[in-house]
Amino acid sequence: MSFLGAQEIEEYLRDLSHGEISVTGRLVDASNATLYASCEVKERTLICIYKPIAGERPLWDFPDGTLANREYLTFLVSHWLGLHLVPPTVLRDGPYGTGMVQLWIDIDENVDLMEFFKEDNPELRNIALLDLITNNTDRKIGHLIPTSEGAVYGCDHGVTFHTEDKLRTVLWQWAKQPFSPAELELLQLARMLIATEKRDVVLGLIEEEELDATVDRIDRALAEKCFPEPNPDWPAVPWPPF
């Protein structure tokens, strides 16, 4: 469930793509350059997060300069599937070069995240499904954004779509639970979009072997018909978990 309507999302995407970005601060706890910014367009100002590719810290297991692409592709997959679990996100030029620009979403300060992430919440379950599709290797508690309207968003999706199975998350409460018919339909739709209908878009953001690995992963999920268990050969939970 998104508290933003389809037309409103399209308007945010248009404005984030064309507005003038001004950096006003930095999130100092982030490992990569994560800049708090405003996006001026016509009669309104949007608060957003801007992550320039130039500020990405090199990682041993991901190609340099690709994290913004992966963040944007995760938004696209969520958007194409109608899940709307990622705040409106674009890839564009900014004050420090090309990067990811994402609408800032206010968190509901009344929610205790240390308890919330453990709930059997349908929105969290949708995020777990998205993380499976995108092979998210860093789903921390602090990457969950419950809103006062009842929606839940996820952020920080730079380490996704790796060729190896690297799912690492705090959302393991549905391990081995069967997919619902609606979830199986979403997996089938994701496979069709990534493998065929949106293939050219996907290949503009990740490598072909990463696309093929994503399709293979979805195929395994469809064959197993249930959420995966933690991989014993890979840390199941990111560190730190928050």
Backbone as numpy.savetxt, mean C-alpha at the origin, in Angstrom:
# Nx Ny Nz CAx CAy CAz Cx Cy Cz
-14.08 -0.50 3.22 -14.93 0.69 3.22 -14.05 1.94 3.22
-14.31 2.83 2.31 -13.60 4.10 2.25 -14.55 5.23 2.61
-14.05 6.19 3.38 -14.91 7.34 3.67 -14.87 8.35 2.52
-14.05 8.06 1.49 -13.99 8.89 0.30 -14.80 8.23 -0.81
-15.67 8.98 -1.46 -16.42 8.46 -2.59 -15.56 8.39 -3.83
-16.04 7.64 -4.84 -15.26 7.44 -6.06 -14.94 8.76 -6.75
-15.91 9.67 -6.83 -15.65 10.96 -7.48 -14.66 11.78 -6.69
-14.77 11.72 -5.37 -13.85 12.47 -4.51 -12.43 11.95 -4.66
-12.27 10.63 -4.76 -10.94 10.05 -4.96 -10.34 10.54 -6.27
-11.13 10.55 -7.34 -10.63 11.01 -8.63 -10.23 12.48 -8.57
-10.98 13.27 -7.83 -10.62 14.69 -7.67 -9.31 14.84 -6.92
-9.12 14.04 -5.88 -7.85 14.10 -5.14 -6.68 13.68 -6.03
-6.87 12.65 -6.82 -5.80 12.21 -7.71 -5.43 13.29 -8.72
-6.45 13.95 -9.26 -6.20 15.03 -10.21 -5.45 16.17 -9.54
-5.90 16.57 -8.35 -5.28 17.71 -7.68 -3.87 17.39 -7.19
-3.67 16.17 -6.67 -2.33 15.78 -6.22 -1.36 15.72 -7.40
-1.88 15.41 -8.58 -1.02 15.32 -9.77 -0.61 16.67 -10.30
-1.45 17.70 -10.12 -1.21 18.98 -10.79 -0.97 20.16 -9.86
-1.21 20.00 -8.56 -1.01 21.11 -7.64 0.45 21.42 -7.40
0.70 22.57 -6.81 2.08 22.99 -6.49 2.44 22.49 -5.10
3.50 21.70 -5.01 3.90 21.08 -3.75 4.90 21.97 -3.02
4.63 22.17 -1.73 5.56 22.90 -0.86 5.85 22.03 0.36
7.11 21.76 0.61 7.50 20.94 1.76 7.49 21.80 3.01
6.83 21.29 4.06 6.72 22.05 5.30 7.35 21.34 6.49
7.75 20.09 6.34 8.35 19.36 7.45 8.82 17.99 7.01
9.30 17.22 8.00 9.80 15.87 7.71 9.41 14.94 8.84
8.99 13.72 8.50 8.72 12.71 9.51 10.05 12.06 9.87
10.58 12.42 11.02 11.96 12.07 11.36 12.13 10.59 11.69
11.05 9.89 12.04 11.19 8.47 12.39 11.29 7.57 11.16
11.00 8.10 9.97 11.01 7.29 8.76 12.45 7.02 8.31
12.69 5.81 7.79 14.04 5.45 7.35 14.40 6.11 6.02
13.39 6.39 5.18 13.61 7.11 3.94 13.08 8.54 4.08
13.46 9.42 3.17 12.99 10.80 3.23 11.48 10.82 3.05
10.78 11.16 4.13 9.32 11.22 4.13 8.93 12.63 4.54
8.48 13.42 3.57 8.30 14.85 3.76 6.82 15.20 3.89
6.54 16.00 4.90 5.20 16.53 5.13 5.06 17.75 4.24
4.01 17.78 3.43 3.93 18.83 2.42 2.50 19.30 2.23
2.37 20.41 1.54 1.06 20.90 1.11 1.04 20.93 -0.40
-0.15 20.73 -0.94 -0.33 20.73 -2.39 -1.40 21.77 -2.71
-0.98 22.88 -3.30 -1.88 24.00 -3.58 -2.49 23.82 -4.97
-3.81 23.82 -5.01 -4.50 23.70 -6.30 -5.80 24.47 -6.23
-5.93 25.40 -7.15 -7.13 26.23 -7.24 -7.47 26.84 -5.89
-8.66 26.47 -5.36 -9.11 27.14 -4.15 -8.86 26.33 -2.88
-8.12 25.21 -2.98 -7.92 24.42 -1.77 -6.47 23.97 -1.63
-6.12 23.65 -0.39 -4.79 23.15 -0.06 -4.93 21.75 0.50
-4.22 20.80 -0.10 -4.23 19.43 0.38 -2.97 19.16 1.18
-3.11 18.50 2.33 -1.96 18.05 3.09 -1.58 16.67 2.57
-0.30 16.47 2.36 0.13 15.21 1.75 1.51 14.80 2.26
1.86 13.58 1.93 3.20 13.04 2.17 3.91 12.93 0.82
5.14 13.41 0.77 5.94 13.39 -0.45 7.21 12.61 -0.15
7.44 11.53 -0.90 8.64 10.71 -0.73 9.44 10.72 -2.02
10.41 11.61 -2.13 11.21 11.67 -3.37 12.10 10.44 -3.52
12.24 9.97 -4.74 13.11 8.83 -5.01 14.54 9.13 -4.57
14.95 10.38 -4.71 16.32 10.77 -4.34 16.58 10.57 -2.85
15.54 10.47 -2.04 15.71 10.29 -0.60 15.55 8.86 -0.13
15.47 7.91 -1.08 15.30 6.51 -0.70 16.63 5.91 -0.25
16.61 5.25 0.88 17.81 4.57 1.39 17.99 3.24 0.66
19.18 2.96 0.14 19.39 1.68 -0.56 19.12 0.48 0.35
18.48 -0.55 -0.21 18.20 -1.78 0.51 18.93 -2.93 -0.17
19.30 -3.94 0.61 20.08 -5.05 0.05 19.24 -5.93 -0.87
17.90 -5.95 -0.66 17.09 -6.91 -1.40 16.11 -6.27 -2.39
16.15 -4.95 -2.53 15.30 -4.28 -3.51 16.17 -3.37 -4.39
15.86 -3.28 -5.68 16.64 -2.40 -6.55 16.55 -0.94 -6.09
17.64 -0.22 -6.23 17.66 1.19 -5.83 16.65 2.00 -6.65
16.05 2.97 -6.00 15.19 3.92 -6.70 13.87 3.37 -7.16
13.36 2.32 -6.50 12.11 1.71 -6.97 11.00 1.75 -5.92
11.25 2.28 -4.74 10.25 2.19 -3.67 9.02 3.04 -3.97
9.21 4.21 -4.56 8.06 5.06 -4.90 7.15 4.36 -5.90
7.75 3.68 -6.88 6.96 2.93 -7.86 6.11 1.87 -7.17
6.69 1.19 -6.19 5.98 0.12 -5.50 4.86 0.67 -4.64
5.09 1.82 -4.03 4.01 2.48 -3.27 2.85 2.84 -4.20
3.18 3.38 -5.34 2.15 3.79 -6.29 1.40 2.58 -6.83
2.12 1.51 -7.14 1.47 0.32 -7.68 0.55 -0.31 -6.64
0.94 -0.30 -5.38 0.06 -0.83 -4.34 -1.24 -0.04 -4.29
-1.13 1.30 -4.39 -2.36 2.10 -4.46 -3.19 1.69 -5.67
-2.55 1.55 -6.82 -3.29 1.22 -8.04 -4.03 -0.11 -7.89
-3.36 -1.13 -7.35 -4.01 -2.43 -7.19 -5.22 -2.31 -6.27
-5.05 -1.62 -5.15 -6.18 -1.40 -4.24 -7.31 -0.65 -4.93
-6.96 0.35 -5.72 -7.93 1.18 -6.43 -8.64 0.37 -7.51
-7.88 -0.38 -8.30 -8.49 -1.19 -9.36 -9.46 -2.22 -8.80
-9.14 -2.77 -7.63 -9.99 -3.79 -7.02 -11.19 -3.20 -6.29
-11.25 -1.87 -6.21 -12.34 -1.23 -5.50 -12.25 -1.34 -4.00
-11.06 -1.67 -3.47 -10.88 -1.80 -2.03 -10.65 -0.45 -1.35
-9.93 0.44 -2.02 -9.67 1.79 -1.51 -9.08 1.76 -0.09
-8.04 0.95 0.05 -7.37 0.78 1.34 -6.12 1.63 1.47
-5.72 2.27 0.38 -4.52 3.12 0.37 -4.97 4.53 0.05
-4.51 5.54 0.80 -4.90 6.92 0.49 -4.57 7.27 -0.96
-5.35 8.15 -1.59 -5.05 8.58 -2.96 -3.58 8.91 -3.13
-2.97 8.31 -4.14 -1.52 8.36 -4.34 -1.20 8.60 -5.80
-0.20 9.44 -6.05 0.27 9.66 -7.42 1.79 9.59 -7.44
2.32 9.45 -8.63 3.76 9.49 -8.87 4.01 10.71 -9.74
4.81 11.64 -9.26 4.98 12.89 -10.00 6.28 13.60 -9.59
6.57 14.67 -10.31 7.72 15.50 -9.98 7.37 16.39 -8.80
8.40 16.75 -8.04 8.21 17.62 -6.88 9.46 18.44 -6.64
9.52 19.15 -5.50 10.67 20.03 -5.22 12.01 19.30 -5.21
12.02 18.00 -4.88 13.26 17.23 -4.84 13.25 16.09 -5.86
12.54 16.32 -6.94 12.51 15.33 -8.01 11.29 14.43 -7.95
11.29 13.45 -8.82 10.15 12.53 -8.91 9.99 11.74 -7.61
8.77 11.54 -7.22 8.51 10.77 -6.01 7.04 10.43 -5.88
6.72 9.77 -4.80 5.35 9.43 -4.47 4.73 10.55 -3.67
3.50 10.93 -4.03 2.75 11.93 -3.28 1.42 11.29 -2.87
1.14 11.32 -1.57 -0.03 10.62 -1.03 -0.81 11.55 -0.10
-2.12 11.53 -0.27 -2.98 12.35 0.58 -2.80 11.96 2.04
-2.68 12.97 2.89 -2.59 12.75 4.34 -3.96 12.40 4.88
-4.05 11.31 5.63 -5.30 10.89 6.27 -5.13 11.01 7.78
-6.05 11.72 8.43 -6.00 11.86 9.89 -6.43 10.57 10.56
-5.64 10.11 11.51 -5.96 8.91 12.26 -6.93 9.26 13.39
-7.77 8.32 13.76 -8.66 8.49 14.91 -7.84 8.30 16.17
-7.57 9.40 16.86 -6.71 9.35 18.04 -7.32 8.57 19.19
-8.62 8.26 19.11 -9.27 7.49 20.17 -9.05 5.99 20.03
-8.47 5.56 18.91 -8.22 4.14 18.68 -6.85 3.76 19.24
-6.83 2.71 20.06 -5.58 2.16 20.59 -5.04 1.16 19.57
-4.04 1.57 18.80 -3.51 0.71 17.74 -2.96 -0.61 18.27
-2.46 -0.61 19.50 -1.88 -1.83 20.06 -2.95 -2.90 20.31
-4.18 -2.48 20.42 -5.29 -3.42 20.54 -6.00 -3.60 19.20
-6.08 -2.52 18.45 -6.85 -2.52 17.20 -6.31 -3.53 16.20
-4.99 -3.63 16.06 -4.42 -4.47 15.00 -4.73 -5.94 15.20
-5.11 -6.33 16.42 -5.39 -7.74 16.71 -6.85 -8.11 16.46
-7.69 -7.14 16.14 -9.11 -7.39 16.00 -9.44 -8.21 14.75
-10.58 -8.89 14.82 -11.12 -9.57 13.64 -12.00 -8.56 12.91
-11.34 -7.61 12.29 -11.99 -6.46 11.66 -12.00 -6.69 10.14
-13.15 -6.56 9.48 -13.19 -6.83 8.04 -12.29 -5.93 7.22
-12.08 -4.68 7.67 -11.18 -3.80 6.94 -9.73 -4.24 7.09
-9.35 -4.68 8.29 -8.01 -5.23 8.48 -7.82 -6.50 7.66
-8.86 -7.30 7.58 -8.77 -8.53 6.77 -8.56 -8.19 5.30
-9.22 -7.13 4.82 -9.00 -6.69 3.45 -7.55 -6.24 3.25
-6.99 -5.56 4.25 -5.60 -5.14 4.15 -4.69 -6.37 4.11
-5.01 -7.40 4.92 -4.22 -8.64 4.89 -4.28 -9.28 3.51
-5.43 -9.22 2.85 -5.56 -9.76 1.50 -4.72 -8.95 0.51
-4.78 -7.63 0.63 -3.97 -6.77 -0.24 -2.48 -7.05 -0.03
-2.08 -7.22 1.24 -0.68 -7.50 1.53 -0.23 -8.82 0.92
-1.13 -9.80 0.89 -0.82 -11.08 0.24 -0.59 -10.87 -1.25
-1.46 -10.11 -1.89 -1.34 -9.87 -3.34 -0.04 -9.13 -3.66
0.28 -8.13 -2.86 1.43 -7.27 -3.15 2.72 -7.77 -2.52
2.63 -8.86 -1.72 3.82 -9.42 -1.08 4.49 -8.37 -0.18
3.68 -7.75 0.67 4.17 -6.68 1.53 5.10 -7.25 2.60
6.31 -6.73 2.67 7.28 -7.24 3.64 7.45 -6.34 4.85
6.49 -5.40 5.04 6.66 -4.46 6.16 5.32 -3.90 6.64
4.37 -4.78 6.98 3.09 -4.31 7.52 3.21 -4.16 9.04
3.60 -2.96 9.46 3.72 -2.65 10.87 2.38 -2.16 11.44
2.28 -2.17 12.77 1.09 -1.65 13.44 0.91 -0.17 13.10
2.01 0.56 13.09 1.95 1.99 12.81 1.64 2.34 11.36
1.56 1.33 10.51 1.19 1.57 9.10 -0.30 1.41 8.87
-1.07 1.29 9.97 -2.52 1.19 9.90 -3.14 2.51 10.32
-4.12 2.99 9.56 -4.72 4.30 9.82 -6.24 4.14 9.93
-6.75 3.84 11.14 -8.20 3.86 11.33 -8.68 5.31 11.42
-9.81 5.60 10.79 -10.33 6.96 10.80 -11.58 7.04 11.67
-11.96 8.24 12.01 -13.15 8.45 12.85 -14.42 8.07 12.11
-14.36 7.97 10.78 -15.52 7.56 9.98 -15.67 6.04 9.91
-14.72 5.29 10.45 -14.81 3.84 10.44 -14.01 3.17 9.34
-13.40 3.95 8.46 -12.54 3.37 7.42 -11.18 3.02 8.01
-10.45 2.15 7.32 -9.08 1.82 7.71 -8.21 1.88 6.46
-7.12 2.61 6.56 -6.16 2.71 5.46 -4.83 2.10 5.88
-4.04 1.73 4.88 -2.68 1.30 5.10 -1.73 2.23 4.37
-0.55 2.42 4.93 0.45 3.28 4.28 1.81 2.58 4.32
2.80 3.20 3.68 4.18 2.71 3.63 4.26 1.36 2.92
4.15 1.40 1.61 4.14 0.17 0.81 5.34 0.11 -0.15
6.48 0.65 0.27 7.63 0.68 -0.62 8.30 -0.66 -0.83
8.18 -1.57 0.15 8.87 -2.86 0.02 7.83 -3.94 -0.28
7.38 -3.95 -1.52 6.35 -4.85 -2.01 6.79 -5.41 -3.37
6.07 -6.42 -3.85 6.24 -6.99 -5.19 7.62 -7.59 -5.43
8.24 -8.12 -4.38 9.51 -8.81 -4.56 9.27 -10.15 -5.25
10.29 -10.65 -5.95 10.14 -11.95 -6.62 10.04 -13.10 -5.61
10.69 -12.97 -4.46 10.65 -14.02 -3.43 9.47 -13.77 -2.49
8.96 -14.83 -1.88 7.87 -14.70 -0.91 8.43 -14.06 0.36
8.02 -12.82 0.62 8.57 -12.08 1.75 7.49 -11.46 2.62
6.29 -12.05 2.62 5.21 -11.48 3.42 5.62 -11.42 4.89
5.58 -10.20 5.42 5.95 -9.98 6.82 4.97 -8.95 7.37
4.19 -9.35 8.38 3.05 -8.54 8.78 2.69 -8.80 10.24
1.96 -7.87 10.83 1.39 -8.08 12.17 -0.01 -8.67 12.07
-0.55 -8.81 10.86 -1.93 -9.25 10.66 -1.98 -10.74 10.33
-1.74 -11.58 11.34 -1.74 -13.03 11.12 -2.99 -13.70 11.69
-3.98 -12.93 12.13 -5.12 -13.53 12.82 -6.00 -14.38 11.91
-5.80 -14.30 10.59 -6.61 -15.11 9.67 -5.81 -16.23 9.02
-4.62 -16.53 9.53 -3.79 -17.59 8.94 -4.57 -18.90 8.84
-4.54 -19.48 7.65 -5.20 -20.76 7.33 -6.72 -20.67 7.29
-7.28 -19.50 7.48 -8.73 -19.37 7.36 -9.12 -19.36 5.88
-10.19 -20.03 5.51 -10.60 -20.07 4.10 -10.99 -18.68 3.60
-10.67 -18.42 2.34 -11.15 -17.20 1.70 -12.66 -17.27 1.53
-13.30 -16.14 1.65 -14.73 -16.05 1.34 -14.90 -16.05 -0.18
-16.10 -16.33 -0.68 -16.32 -16.23 -2.14 -15.94 -14.86 -2.69
-16.23 -13.80 -1.95 -15.89 -12.45 -2.42 -14.38 -12.27 -2.50
-13.64 -12.84 -1.55 -12.18 -12.74 -1.57 -11.59 -13.53 -2.73
-12.15 -14.69 -3.02 -11.69 -15.47 -4.17 -11.93 -14.70 -5.47
-13.06 -14.00 -5.55 -13.34 -13.18 -6.74 -12.34 -12.04 -6.85
-11.98 -11.44 -5.72 -10.99 -10.36 -5.75 -9.63 -10.87 -6.20
-9.24 -12.05 -5.74 -7.97 -12.63 -6.18 -7.99 -12.92 -7.67
-9.09 -13.45 -8.17 -9.20 -13.72 -9.61 -9.15 -12.43 -10.41
-9.81 -11.39 -9.90 -9.78 -10.09 -10.58 -8.37 -9.51 -10.56
-7.69 -9.61 -9.42 -6.32 -9.11 -9.32 -5.42 -9.82 -10.31
-5.58 -11.12 -10.45 -4.76 -11.87 -11.40 -5.00 -11.38 -12.82
-6.26 -11.20 -13.18 -6.58 -10.76 -14.54 -6.03 -9.36 -14.80
-6.18 -8.46 -13.86 -5.71 -7.09 -14.04 -4.20 -7.04 -14.19
-3.50 -7.71 -13.29 -2.03 -7.64 -13.28 -1.44 -8.40 -14.47
-2.01 -9.55 -14.79 -1.44 -10.39 -15.85 -1.79 -9.91 -17.25
-2.95 -9.28 -17.41 -3.39 -8.94 -18.76 -3.85 -7.49 -18.90
-4.98 -7.14 -18.30 -5.62 -5.86 -18.59 -4.73 -4.66 -18.25
-4.06 -4.71 -17.11 -3.21 -3.60 -16.68 -1.73 -3.94 -16.76
-1.40 -4.95 -17.53 -0.02 -5.44 -17.58 0.98 -4.34 -17.97
0.65 -3.56 -18.96 1.58 -2.52 -19.41 1.81 -1.47 -18.32
0.76 -1.14 -17.59 0.91 -0.18 -16.48 1.82 -0.76 -15.41
1.58 -2.03 -15.06 2.38 -2.69 -14.03 3.85 -2.76 -14.46
4.10 -3.09 -15.73 5.47 -3.20 -16.21 6.17 -1.85 -16.32
5.41 -0.78 -16.24 6.02 0.55 -16.17 6.52 0.89 -14.78
6.19 0.01 -13.81 6.52 0.31 -12.41 7.41 -0.75 -11.76
7.27 -2.01 -12.17 8.13 -3.08 -11.65 8.63 -3.93 -12.82
9.56 -4.83 -12.53 10.15 -5.66 -13.57 9.23 -6.84 -13.93
9.45 -7.40 -15.12 8.59 -8.47 -15.59 8.64 -9.69 -14.66
9.84 -10.01 -14.14 9.93 -11.16 -13.24 9.17 -10.92 -11.94
9.08 -9.66 -11.52 8.30 -9.33 -10.32 6.80 -9.45 -10.61
6.39 -9.03 -11.79 4.99 -9.22 -12.20 4.66 -10.71 -12.25
5.51 -11.50 -12.89 5.25 -12.94 -13.01 5.18 -13.60 -11.64
6.05 -13.19 -10.72 6.04 -13.76 -9.37 4.75 -13.39 -8.65
4.24 -12.18 -8.90 2.98 -11.76 -8.29 1.83 -12.63 -8.78
1.80 -12.88 -10.07 0.75 -13.74 -10.65 0.86 -15.16 -10.09
2.07 -15.68 -10.00 2.26 -17.02 -9.44 1.78 -17.08 -7.99
2.04 -16.04 -7.24 1.62 -15.99 -5.83 0.10 -16.00 -5.72
-0.55 -15.24 -6.59 -2.01 -15.22 -6.59 -2.55 -16.59 -6.98
-1.92 -17.24 -7.96 -2.35 -18.57 -8.37 -2.27 -19.56 -7.21
-1.19 -19.49 -6.42 -1.06 -20.39 -5.27 -2.15 -20.11 -4.24
-2.43 -18.83 -4.02 -3.49 -18.48 -3.07 -4.84 -19.02 -3.53
-5.10 -18.91 -4.83 -6.36 -19.43 -5.38 -6.42 -20.95 -5.27
-5.30 -21.61 -5.43 -5.28 -23.07 -5.32 -5.46 -23.51 -3.87
-4.84 -22.80 -2.94 -4.91 -23.17 -1.52 -6.22 -22.71 -0.87
-6.82 -21.65 -1.44 -8.14 -21.15 -1.00 -8.17 -20.71 0.46
-7.02 -20.27 0.99 -7.00 -19.79 2.37 -5.84 -18.83 2.56
-5.92 -18.04 3.63 -4.82 -17.14 3.97 -3.59 -17.97 4.34
-2.41 -17.48 4.03 -1.19 -18.26 4.30 -0.83 -18.29 5.77
0.01 -19.24 6.12 0.65 -19.28 7.43 1.99 -18.56 7.34
2.54 -18.14 8.48 3.87 -17.53 8.45 4.90 -18.49 7.85
5.82 -17.94 7.09 6.90 -18.72 6.48 7.96 -19.02 7.55
8.23 -20.28 7.84 9.22 -20.59 8.88 10.64 -20.17 8.51
10.87 -19.90 7.23 12.21 -19.51 6.77 12.38 -18.00 6.62
11.38 -17.24 7.09 11.41 -15.79 6.93 10.76 -15.16 8.15
11.31 -14.07 8.72 10.68 -13.46 9.89 9.22 -13.09 9.59
8.30 -13.56 10.41 6.88 -13.39 10.13 6.38 -11.98 10.44
7.05 -11.31 11.39 6.60 -9.99 11.86 7.73 -9.00 11.66
7.43 -7.81 11.14 8.50 -6.81 10.96 9.06 -6.34 12.30
10.30 -5.87 12.27 10.91 -5.36 13.49 11.43 -3.95 13.25
11.06 -2.98 14.11 10.10 -3.16 15.20 8.68 -3.32 14.69
7.80 -4.00 15.43 6.44 -4.25 14.93 5.59 -3.00 14.83
5.98 -1.93 15.53 5.22 -0.68 15.44 5.90 0.31 14.50
